[in-house]
């Protein structure tokens, strides 16, 4: 059963987790509390395709540094993250080409809403998904 962690997770800053085999594990990224990622290893690259809403439009873009990227873009709401790089982004631009308003901006209509809802159904809340992907990548690096 999820409970408050004794201290924030060192990977994602999460504060909810579970005790498993006498150790706390973060509920967001799965990292074992108290363990620190190996500082000598480069931080793993996590590419995401993001869906940002601004009024009745959606920007479909990609970034390996989404916190920095999203801070630079005016938007009302982060709708979803999809694991993927420029290839996935390009596929989405082609898929929703009929809705393109210009650049990477698309009209928020039913086909796009349905796609975004499906992503959220698969991966959940965007930042929680990103933290899970980061935790998974760090565990792969350290094993």
Backbone as JSON Lines, residues from 0, in Angstrom:
{"i":0,"aa":"X","n":[0.85,-1.18,0.0],"ca":[0.0,0.0,0.0],"c":[0.89,1.24,0.0]}
{"i":1,"aa":"X","n":[0.64,2.18,-0.92],"ca":[1.44,3.4,-0.99],"c":[1.4,4.2,0.32]}
{"i":2,"aa":"X","n":[2.54,4.77,0.65],"ca":[2.66,5.58,1.86],"c":[3.7,6.68,1.6]}
{"i":3,"aa":"X","n":[3.78,7.62,2.51],"ca":[4.79,8.69,2.39],"c":[6.17,8.1,2.59]}
{"i":4,"aa":"X","n":[7.08,8.49,1.7],"ca":[8.47,8.06,1.84],"c":[9.12,8.82,2.99]}
{"i":5,"aa":"X","n":[10.11,8.23,3.66],"ca":[10.81,8.94,4.73],"c":[11.59,10.16,4.25]}
{"i":6,"aa":"X","n":[11.99,10.15,2.97],"ca":[12.67,11.3,2.36],"c":[12.37,11.26,0.86]}
{"i":7,"aa":"X","n":[12.53,12.39,0.18],"ca":[12.24,12.41,-1.26],"c":[13.17,11.49,-2.05]}
{"i":8,"aa":"X","n":[12.65,10.97,-3.14],"ca":[13.43,10.12,-4.03],"c":[14.56,10.94,-4.66]}
{"i":9,"aa":"X","n":[15.75,10.36,-4.76],"ca":[16.9,11.06,-5.33],"c":[16.84,11.16,-6.85]}
{"i":10,"aa":"X","n":[16.0,10.34,-7.47],"ca":[15.9,10.36,-8.93],"c":[14.85,11.36,-9.4]}
{"i":11,"aa":"X","n":[13.64,11.26,-8.83],"ca":[12.53,12.07,-9.36],"c":[11.93,13.03,-8.35]}
{"i":12,"aa":"X","n":[12.33,12.93,-7.08],"ca":[11.77,13.81,-6.07],"c":[10.44,13.33,-5.52]}
{"i":13,"aa":"X","n":[9.97,12.16,-5.97],"ca":[8.7,11.62,-5.49],"c":[8.68,11.46,-3.98]}
{"i":14,"aa":"X","n":[7.47,11.53,-3.41],"ca":[7.36,11.42,-1.96],"c":[6.42,10.3,-1.51]}
{"i":15,"aa":"X","n":[5.92,9.51,-2.45],"ca":[5.04,8.39,-2.15],"c":[5.72,7.11,-2.66]}
{"i":16,"aa":"X","n":[5.62,6.04,-1.89],"ca":[6.22,4.79,-2.31],"c":[5.71,3.62,-1.51]}
{"i":17,"aa":"X","n":[6.4,2.51,-1.65],"ca":[6.04,1.29,-0.95],"c":[7.28,0.64,-0.37]}
{"i":18,"aa":"X","n":[7.06,-0.06,0.73],"ca":[8.14,-0.82,1.35],"c":[8.09,-2.22,0.77]}
{"i":19,"aa":"X","n":[9.21,-2.66,0.16],"ca":[9.33,-3.97,-0.45],"c":[10.61,-4.61,0.05]}
{"i":20,"aa":"X","n":[10.51,-5.79,0.63],"ca":[11.7,-6.5,1.12],"c":[12.57,-5.6,2.0]}
{"i":21,"aa":"X","n":[11.98,-4.96,2.99],"ca":[12.67,-4.1,3.95],"c":[13.34,-2.87,3.35]}
{"i":22,"aa":"X","n":[12.91,-2.45,2.16],"ca":[13.44,-1.23,1.56],"c":[12.29,-0.44,0.94]}
{"i":23,"aa":"X","n":[12.4,0.88,0.99],"ca":[11.42,1.74,0.35],"c":[11.74,1.89,-1.13]}
{"i":24,"aa":"X","n":[10.69,1.89,-1.95],"ca":[10.83,2.11,-3.39],"c":[9.87,3.23,-3.79]}
{"i":25,"aa":"X","n":[10.37,4.16,-4.59],"ca":[9.58,5.3,-5.03],"c":[8.4,4.83,-5.88]}
{"i":26,"aa":"X","n":[7.23,5.39,-5.6],"ca":[6.04,5.04,-6.36],"c":[6.0,5.65,-7.74]}
{"i":27,"aa":"X","n":[6.79,6.68,-8.0],"ca":[6.8,7.32,-9.33],"c":[7.79,6.65,-10.28]}
{"i":28,"aa":"X","n":[9.03,6.48,-9.82],"ca":[10.05,5.98,-10.74],"c":[10.54,4.57,-10.39]}
{"i":29,"aa":"X","n":[10.15,4.06,-9.21],"ca":[10.55,2.72,-8.84],"c":[11.94,2.61,-8.23]}
{"i":30,"aa":"X","n":[12.64,3.74,-8.09],"ca":[14.01,3.73,-7.57],"c":[14.0,3.35,-6.09]}
{"i":31,"aa":"X","n":[14.99,2.58,-5.68],"ca":[15.13,2.19,-4.28],"c":[15.62,3.38,-3.48]}
{"i":32,"aa":"X","n":[14.85,3.76,-2.48],"ca":[15.17,4.93,-1.67],"c":[16.51,4.73,-0.97]}
{"i":33,"aa":"X","n":[17.33,5.75,-1.01],"ca":[18.66,5.69,-0.39],"c":[19.74,5.4,-1.4]}
{"i":34,"aa":"X","n":[19.41,4.7,-2.47],"ca":[20.38,4.46,-3.53],"c":[20.53,5.73,-4.35]}
{"i":35,"aa":"X","n":[21.72,5.99,-4.8],"ca":[21.97,7.16,-5.64],"c":[22.41,6.67,-7.02]}
{"i":36,"aa":"X","n":[21.89,7.3,-8.07],"ca":[22.4,6.94,-9.4],"c":[23.9,7.16,-9.46]}
{"i":37,"aa":"X","n":[24.59,6.34,-10.22],"ca":[26.03,6.45,-10.36],"c":[26.37,7.79,-11.01]}
{"i":38,"aa":"X","n":[27.0,8.67,-10.24],"ca":[27.33,10.02,-10.72],"c":[28.36,10.0,-11.85]}
{"i":39,"aa":"X","n":[29.11,8.9,-11.99],"ca":[30.12,8.81,-13.04],"c":[29.51,8.45,-14.41]}
{"i":40,"aa":"X","n":[28.27,7.96,-14.39],"ca":[27.6,7.61,-15.64],"c":[26.79,8.81,-16.14]}
{"i":41,"aa":"X","n":[26.75,9.0,-17.44],"ca":[25.93,10.09,-17.96],"c":[24.45,9.78,-17.7]}
{"i":42,"aa":"X","n":[23.68,10.83,-17.47],"ca":[22.25,10.65,-17.26],"c":[21.65,10.08,-18.55]}
{"i":43,"aa":"X","n":[20.8,9.07,-18.44],"ca":[20.26,8.47,-19.66],"c":[19.41,9.46,-20.45]}
{"i":44,"aa":"X","n":[19.41,9.29,-21.74],"ca":[18.6,10.14,-22.62],"c":[17.22,9.5,-22.73]}
{"i":45,"aa":"X","n":[16.2,10.28,-22.4],"ca":[14.82,9.83,-22.5],"c":[14.12,10.76,-23.49]}
{"i":46,"aa":"X","n":[13.94,10.28,-24.71],"ca":[13.26,11.08,-25.73],"c":[11.76,10.92,-25.58]}
{"i":47,"aa":"X","n":[11.04,12.02,-25.63],"ca":[9.58,11.98,-25.56],"c":[8.99,12.83,-26.68]}
{"i":48,"aa":"X","n":[7.83,12.4,-27.14],"ca":[6.99,13.23,-27.98],"c":[5.99,13.85,-27.02]}
{"i":49,"aa":"X","n":[5.89,15.17,-27.04],"ca":[4.99,15.85,-26.11],"c":[3.81,16.44,-26.87]}
{"i":50,"aa":"X","n":[2.71,16.55,-26.15],"ca":[1.48,17.13,-26.67],"c":[1.09,18.26,-25.73]}
{"i":51,"aa":"X","n":[1.25,19.49,-26.19],"ca":[0.96,20.68,-25.39],"c":[-0.28,21.38,-25.94]}
{"i":52,"aa":"X","n":[-1.2,21.69,-25.06],"ca":[-2.38,22.45,-25.48],"c":[-2.18,23.92,-25.19]}
{"i":53,"aa":"X","n":[-2.5,24.74,-26.17],"ca":[-2.6,26.18,-25.99],"c":[-3.9,26.59,-26.66]}
{"i":54,"aa":"X","n":[-4.87,26.96,-25.84],"ca":[-6.23,27.27,-26.3],"c":[-6.81,26.06,-27.03]}
{"i":55,"aa":"X","n":[-7.13,26.19,-28.3],"ca":[-7.74,25.06,-29.03],"c":[-6.77,24.42,-30.02]}
{"i":56,"aa":"X","n":[-5.48,24.57,-29.71],"ca":[-4.45,23.99,-30.57],"c":[-3.54,23.09,-29.74]}
{"i":57,"aa":"X","n":[-2.86,22.18,-30.42],"ca":[-1.92,21.27,-29.77],"c":[-0.61,21.3,-30.52]}
{"i":58,"aa":"X","n":[0.46,21.44,-29.77],"ca":[1.81,21.34,-30.35],"c":[2.29,19.92,-30.14]}
{"i":59,"aa":"X","n":[2.7,19.28,-31.21],"ca":[3.29,17.95,-31.14],"c":[4.77,18.13,-31.44]}
{"i":60,"aa":"X","n":[5.59,17.95,-30.42],"ca":[7.03,18.13,-30.57],"c":[7.79,17.02,-29.88]}
{"i":61,"aa":"X","n":[9.09,17.09,-29.9],"ca":[9.91,16.08,-29.23],"c":[11.07,16.74,-28.51]}
{"i":62,"aa":"X","n":[11.52,16.08,-27.46],"ca":[12.64,16.61,-26.69],"c":[13.28,15.51,-25.86]}
{"i":63,"aa":"X","n":[14.57,15.63,-25.65],"ca":[15.29,14.77,-24.7],"c":[15.42,15.47,-23.36]}
{"i":64,"aa":"X","n":[15.04,16.75,-23.32],"ca":[15.06,17.54,-22.08],"c":[13.72,18.25,-21.92]}
{"i":65,"aa":"X","n":[12.66,17.48,-21.65],"ca":[11.32,18.06,-21.69],"c":[11.07,19.16,-20.66]}
{"i":66,"aa":"X","n":[11.64,19.09,-19.48],"ca":[11.4,20.17,-18.5],"c":[11.9,21.51,-19.04]}
{"i":67,"aa":"X","n":[13.07,21.5,-19.6],"ca":[13.65,22.72,-20.17],"c":[12.87,23.17,-21.4]}
{"i":68,"aa":"X","n":[12.53,22.21,-22.26],"ca":[11.83,22.54,-23.5],"c":[10.45,23.12,-23.22]}
{"i":69,"aa":"X","n":[9.68,22.48,-22.35],"ca":[8.33,22.94,-22.07],"c":[8.32,24.28,-21.36]}
{"i":70,"aa":"X","n":[9.37,24.55,-20.59],"ca":[9.46,25.86,-19.92],"c":[9.62,26.99,-20.94]}
{"i":71,"aa":"X","n":[10.1,26.66,-22.13],"ca":[10.35,27.68,-23.15],"c":[9.17,27.88,-24.1]}
{"i":72,"aa":"X","n":[8.12,27.07,-23.96],"ca":[6.99,27.14,-24.88],"c":[5.74,27.59,-24.12]}
{"i":73,"aa":"X","n":[5.09,28.63,-24.63],"ca":[3.84,29.06,-24.01],"c":[2.79,27.97,-24.23]}
{"i":74,"aa":"X","n":[2.16,27.53,-23.15],"ca":[1.11,26.53,-23.25],"c":[0.2,26.61,-22.03]}
{"i":75,"aa":"X","n":[-1.0,26.07,-22.2],"ca":[-1.96,26.02,-21.1],"c":[-1.86,24.71,-20.32]}
{"i":76,"aa":"X","n":[-1.5,23.63,-21.03],"ca":[-1.56,22.31,-20.39],"c":[-0.69,21.3,-21.13]}
{"i":77,"aa":"X","n":[0.03,20.5,-20.37],"ca":[0.72,19.34,-20.93],"c":[-0.3,18.21,-20.97]}
{"i":78,"aa":"X","n":[-0.62,17.73,-22.16],"ca":[-1.65,16.7,-22.3],"c":[-1.09,15.29,-22.17]}
{"i":79,"aa":"X","n":[0.09,15.05,-22.77],"ca":[0.63,13.68,-22.76],"c":[2.09,13.68,-23.17]}
{"i":80,"aa":"X","n":[2.77,12.62,-22.75],"ca":[4.09,12.25,-23.25],"c":[3.95,10.89,-23.88]}
{"i":81,"aa":"X","n":[4.62,10.72,-25.0],"ca":[4.71,9.43,-25.67],"c":[6.19,9.12,-25.81]}
{"i":82,"aa":"X","n":[6.59,7.92,-25.42],"ca":[8.0,7.55,-25.58],"c":[8.32,7.58,-27.06]}
{"i":83,"aa":"X","n":[9.38,8.29,-27.42],"ca":[9.76,8.33,-28.83],"c":[10.6,9.52,-29.18]}
{"i":84,"aa":"X","n":[11.19,9.44,-30.35],"ca":[12.1,10.47,-30.82],"c":[11.51,11.15,-32.06]}
{"i":85,"aa":"X","n":[12.37,11.75,-32.86],"ca":[11.91,12.49,-34.05],"c":[11.15,11.6,-35.04]}
{"i":86,"aa":"X","n":[11.46,10.3,-35.08],"ca":[10.75,9.39,-35.98],"c":[9.27,9.28,-35.57]}
{"i":87,"aa":"X","n":[9.02,9.16,-34.28],"ca":[7.63,9.09,-33.79],"c":[6.94,10.43,-34.0]}
{"i":88,"aa":"X","n":[7.66,11.52,-33.69],"ca":[7.09,12.85,-33.9],"c":[6.68,13.03,-35.37]}
{"i":89,"aa":"X","n":[7.56,12.65,-36.28],"ca":[7.27,12.79,-37.72],"c":[6.06,11.96,-38.1]}
{"i":90,"aa":"X","n":[5.96,10.74,-37.56],"ca":[4.8,9.88,-37.84],"c":[3.51,10.54,-37.36]}
{"i":91,"aa":"X","n":[3.55,11.2,-36.21],"ca":[2.35,11.89,-35.7],"c":[2.01,13.1,-36.56]}
{"i":92,"aa":"X","n":[3.04,13.81,-37.03],"ca":[2.78,14.96,-37.91],"c":[2.11,14.5,-39.2]}
{"i":93,"aa":"X","n":[2.54,13.36,-39.72],"ca":[1.92,12.79,-40.92],"c":[0.51,12.32,-40.61]}
{"i":94,"aa":"X","n":[0.35,11.62,-39.5],"ca":[-0.96,11.09,-39.11],"c":[-2.01,12.19,-38.96]}
{"i":95,"aa":"X","n":[-1.6,13.32,-38.42],"ca":[-2.55,14.41,-38.17],"c":[-2.36,15.6,-39.12]}
{"i":96,"aa":"X","n":[-1.79,15.35,-40.3],"ca":[-1.49,16.42,-41.26],"c":[-2.73,17.23,-41.64]}
{"i":97,"aa":"X","n":[-3.89,16.6,-41.69],"ca":[-5.11,17.32,-42.06],"c":[-5.5,18.35,-41.01]}
{"i":98,"aa":"X","n":[-4.96,18.22,-39.79],"ca":[-5.28,19.14,-38.7],"c":[-4.21,20.21,-38.5]}
{"i":99,"aa":"X","n":[-3.15,20.17,-39.31],"ca":[-2.03,21.09,-39.13],"c":[-2.45,22.53,-39.38]}
{"i":100,"aa":"X","n":[-2.07,23.41,-38.43],"ca":[-2.33,24.84,-38.58],"c":[-1.08,25.57,-39.04]}
{"i":101,"aa":"X","n":[0.06,24.98,-38.79],"ca":[1.33,25.59,-39.17],"c":[2.41,25.07,-38.25]}
{"i":102,"aa":"X","n":[3.58,24.81,-38.8],"ca":[4.67,24.29,-37.98],"c":[4.28,22.99,-37.3]}
{"i":103,"aa":"X","n":[4.42,22.97,-35.98],"ca":[4.09,21.77,-35.2],"c":[2.77,21.91,-34.47]}
{"i":104,"aa":"X","n":[1.94,22.85,-34.88],"ca":[0.66,23.12,-34.21],"c":[-0.49,22.52,-35.01]}
{"i":105,"aa":"X","n":[-1.42,21.88,-34.28],"ca":[-2.54,21.18,-34.87],"c":[-3.83,21.59,-34.16]}
{"i":106,"aa":"X","n":[-4.94,21.57,-34.89],"ca":[-6.23,21.9,-34.32],"c":[-6.67,20.75,-33.4]}
{"i":107,"aa":"X","n":[-7.09,21.09,-32.21],"ca":[-7.52,20.09,-31.23],"c":[-8.95,19.66,-31.57]}
{"i":108,"aa":"X","n":[-9.07,18.56,-32.3],"ca":[-10.37,18.0,-32.67],"c":[-10.39,16.53,-32.28]}
{"i":109,"aa":"X","n":[-11.54,15.88,-32.52],"ca":[-11.76,14.51,-32.04],"c":[-10.64,13.51,-32.37]}
{"i":110,"aa":"X","n":[-10.14,13.45,-33.6],"ca":[-9.1,12.44,-33.86],"c":[-7.86,12.63,-32.96]}
{"i":111,"aa":"X","n":[-7.46,13.87,-32.75],"ca":[-6.29,14.15,-31.91],"c":[-6.62,13.91,-30.43]}
{"i":112,"aa":"X","n":[-7.81,14.3,-30.01],"ca":[-8.24,14.04,-28.62],"c":[-8.25,12.54,-28.34]}
{"i":113,"aa":"X","n":[-8.78,11.76,-29.27],"ca":[-8.82,10.31,-29.11],"c":[-7.42,9.72,-29.0]}
{"i":114,"aa":"X","n":[-6.5,10.2,-29.83],"ca":[-5.11,9.72,-29.79],"c":[-4.46,10.06,-28.44]}
{"i":115,"aa":"X","n":[-4.63,11.28,-27.99],"ca":[-4.05,11.71,-26.72],"c":[-4.64,10.92,-25.56]}
{"i":116,"aa":"X","n":[-5.95,10.72,-25.58],"ca":[-6.6,9.92,-24.53],"c":[-6.05,8.49,-24.5]}
{"i":117,"aa":"X","n":[-5.79,7.93,-25.67],"ca":[-5.23,6.57,-25.75],"c":[-3.83,6.53,-25.14]}
{"i":118,"aa":"X","n":[-3.03,7.54,-25.42],"ca":[-1.69,7.6,-24.83],"c":[-1.8,7.67,-23.32]}
{"i":119,"aa":"X","n":[-2.63,8.56,-22.81],"ca":[-2.8,8.71,-21.35],"c":[-3.32,7.43,-20.73]}
{"i":120,"aa":"X","n":[-4.17,6.7,-21.45],"ca":[-4.66,5.42,-20.96],"c":[-3.55,4.39,-20.83]}
{"i":121,"aa":"X","n":[-2.58,4.45,-21.74],"ca":[-1.46,3.5,-21.72],"c":[-0.39,3.89,-20.71]}
{"i":122,"aa":"X","n":[-0.03,5.18,-20.68],"ca":[1.14,5.58,-19.89],"c":[0.8,6.38,-18.64]}
{"i":123,"aa":"X","n":[-0.4,6.92,-18.55],"ca":[-0.8,7.69,-17.37],"c":[-0.36,9.14,-17.45]}
{"i":124,"aa":"X","n":[-0.29,9.75,-16.28],"ca":[0.07,11.17,-16.16],"c":[1.47,11.38,-16.75]}
{"i":125,"aa":"X","n":[1.64,12.43,-17.57],"ca":[2.9,12.59,-18.32],"c":[4.17,12.59,-17.47]}
{"i":126,"aa":"X","n":[4.22,13.4,-16.41],"ca":[5.47,13.47,-15.64],"c":[5.72,12.18,-14.87]}
{"i":127,"aa":"X","n":[4.68,11.5,-14.42],"ca":[4.86,10.21,-13.75],"c":[5.42,9.19,-14.74]}
{"i":128,"aa":"X","n":[4.92,9.21,-15.99],"ca":[5.44,8.31,-17.02],"c":[6.92,8.6,-17.28]}
{"i":129,"aa":"X","n":[7.25,9.89,-17.42],"ca":[8.65,10.26,-17.66],"c":[9.54,9.77,-16.51]}
{"i":130,"aa":"X","n":[9.09,9.94,-15.28],"ca":[9.88,9.49,-14.12],"c":[10.06,7.98,-14.14]}
{"i":131,"aa":"X","n":[9.03,7.22,-14.53],"ca":[9.16,5.75,-14.64],"c":[10.19,5.39,-15.69]}
{"i":132,"aa":"X","n":[10.12,6.07,-16.86],"ca":[11.06,5.77,-17.93],"c":[12.49,6.1,-17.5]}
{"i":133,"aa":"X","n":[12.65,7.18,-16.77],"ca":[13.97,7.56,-16.27],"c":[14.47,6.52,-15.26]}
{"i":134,"aa":"X","n":[13.62,6.13,-14.32],"ca":[14.0,5.11,-13.34],"c":[14.39,3.8,-14.01]}
{"i":135,"aa":"X","n":[13.61,3.38,-15.0],"ca":[13.92,2.15,-15.73],"c":[15.28,2.25,-16.42]}
{"i":136,"aa":"X","n":[15.54,3.39,-17.06],"ca":[16.81,3.58,-17.77],"c":[17.98,3.58,-16.78]}
{"i":137,"aa":"X","n":[17.82,4.21,-15.64],"ca":[18.9,4.25,-14.64],"c":[19.16,2.84,-14.09]}
{"i":138,"aa":"X","n":[18.11,2.06,-13.89],"ca":[18.31,0.68,-13.41],"c":[19.05,-0.15,-14.46]}
{"i":139,"aa":"X","n":[18.72,0.05,-15.73],"ca":[19.43,-0.69,-16.79],"c":[20.9,-0.32,-16.81]}
{"i":140,"aa":"X","n":[21.21,0.97,-16.6],"ca":[22.61,1.42,-16.59],"c":[23.39,0.85,-15.42]}
{"i":141,"aa":"X","n":[22.72,0.71,-14.29],"ca":[23.44,0.29,-13.08],"c":[23.46,-1.23,-12.88]}
{"i":142,"aa":"X","n":[22.85,-1.97,-13.8],"ca":[22.87,-3.43,-13.63],"c":[23.91,-4.1,-14.49]}
